[in-house]
Amino acid sequence: IADCVAAEMPALLAVDAATLCLEGELPGARRLPAGSVARLLGQRTALFRAYPAKEAGPDALLLHGEAAQLARHEALLLVPGEGPPALVALVARDPGVLDAAQGTGALTFLGRAIAAALGR
């Protein structure tokens, strides 16, 4: 599923990169230190962040790896369920692609769909 997130979601969502991140081992997923999902999302199911030009956020490299240089606008989606805490990190250069004004409903659903695919 991690490979599907990375390969298929950018084109489907018109983002520059998508990464499945979790506090555990899963082939193709980016491993996060323990407590990262709670620190980043708190009780939220989705979080939108924007960064000033030429200044990626402090967690950009951790979440996006080589795509961190693109991190101007990002959305973090909780992947709920049993197992290690997980999230999907989306990044885009275009501000209209990851606009918080569009709401979190669809992204929250996407997080639940990924959880179902993982059998969580």
C-alpha positions as CSV (number, residue, x, y, z in Angstrom):
1,I,0.0,0.0,0.0
2,A,2.9,2.4,0.7
3,D,4.1,2.1,-2.9
4,C,0.5,2.8,-4.1
5,V,0.4,5.9,-2.0
6,A,3.7,7.2,-3.4
7,A,3.1,6.2,-7.0
8,E,-0.6,6.7,-7.6
9,M,-1.8,9.4,-5.2
10,P,0.2,12.4,-6.5
11,A,-1.5,12.1,-9.9
12,L,-4.9,11.4,-8.5
13,L,-4.8,14.3,-6.0
14,A,-2.7,16.7,-8.1
15,V,0.0,16.9,-5.4
16,D,3.7,16.8,-5.9
17,A,4.3,13.9,-3.5
18,A,2.5,11.6,-1.1
19,T,4.1,9.4,1.5
20,L,2.8,6.8,4.0
21,C,4.6,7.4,7.3
22,L,4.3,5.2,10.4
23,E,5.9,4.6,13.7
24,G,6.8,1.0,12.7
25,E,8.1,-1.1,9.9
26,L,6.2,-1.5,6.6
27,P,8.0,-1.9,3.2
28,G,8.0,1.3,1.2
29,A,6.7,3.4,4.2
30,R,8.8,6.2,5.8
31,R,9.5,5.3,9.4
32,L,8.8,8.0,12.0
33,P,10.2,8.2,15.6
34,A,7.8,7.1,18.3
35,G,5.4,9.8,19.3
36,S,5.6,11.7,15.9
37,V,2.0,11.2,14.8
38,A,0.6,12.4,18.1
39,R,3.0,15.4,18.1
40,L,2.2,16.4,14.6
41,L,-1.6,15.8,14.6
42,G,-2.7,15.8,18.2
43,Q,-6.4,14.9,18.2
44,R,-6.9,16.1,14.5
45,T,-7.6,13.7,11.6
46,A,-6.1,16.2,9.1
47,L,-3.8,19.2,9.3
48,F,-2.9,21.7,6.6
49,R,0.3,23.8,6.8
50,A,1.9,26.4,4.5
51,Y,5.5,27.5,4.6
52,P,7.2,30.7,3.4
53,A,8.9,30.5,0.1
54,K,12.3,28.7,0.2
55,E,11.7,27.7,3.8
56,A,10.4,24.1,4.4
57,G,9.0,23.3,7.7
58,P,11.1,21.6,10.4
59,D,9.5,18.2,9.8
60,A,9.7,18.4,6.0
61,L,12.7,16.1,5.6
62,L,11.3,13.6,8.1
63,L,7.9,13.4,6.4
64,H,8.8,14.0,2.7
65,G,12.4,12.8,2.3
66,E,13.7,14.0,-1.1
67,A,10.4,15.8,-1.8
68,A,11.0,18.1,1.2
69,Q,12.4,20.8,-1.2
70,L,8.8,21.0,-2.6
71,A,7.2,21.5,0.8
72,R,5.4,24.8,0.5
73,H,2.0,23.4,1.3
74,E,1.3,20.2,3.0
75,A,-1.5,18.1,4.4
76,L,-1.1,15.4,7.0
77,L,-3.8,12.8,7.3
78,L,-4.3,10.4,10.1
79,V,-4.4,6.7,9.2
80,P,-6.6,5.4,12.1
81,G,-6.9,1.9,13.5
82,E,-4.9,-0.7,15.3
83,G,-1.1,-1.0,14.8
84,P,1.6,1.6,14.9
85,P,0.4,5.2,14.6
86,A,0.4,6.3,10.9
87,L,-0.2,9.2,8.7
88,V,-0.1,10.2,5.0
89,A,1.9,13.3,4.2
90,L,1.0,15.2,1.0
91,V,3.0,18.1,-0.3
92,A,2.3,20.6,-3.1
93,R,3.9,23.7,-4.5
94,D,0.5,25.1,-5.7
95,P,-1.4,26.7,-2.8
96,G,-4.7,25.9,-4.3
97,V,-4.1,22.1,-4.2
98,L,-3.9,21.7,-0.4
99,D,-6.2,24.5,0.7
100,A,-7.6,24.2,4.2
101,A,-10.7,26.1,3.1
102,Q,-11.7,23.0,1.1
103,G,-12.3,21.2,4.3
104,T,-11.0,18.0,5.8
105,G,-13.8,15.6,5.1
106,A,-12.4,14.1,1.9
107,L,-8.9,13.8,3.3
108,T,-10.2,12.2,6.5
109,F,-12.1,9.7,4.3
110,L,-8.9,9.0,2.4
111,G,-7.0,8.3,5.7
112,R,-9.8,5.8,6.6
113,A,-9.6,4.2,3.2
114,I,-5.9,3.7,3.5
115,A,-6.4,2.2,7.0
116,A,-8.9,-0.3,5.5
117,A,-6.4,-1.2,2.8
118,L,-3.8,-1.8,5.5
119,G,-6.3,-4.0,7.4
120,R,-6.2,-1.7,10.4
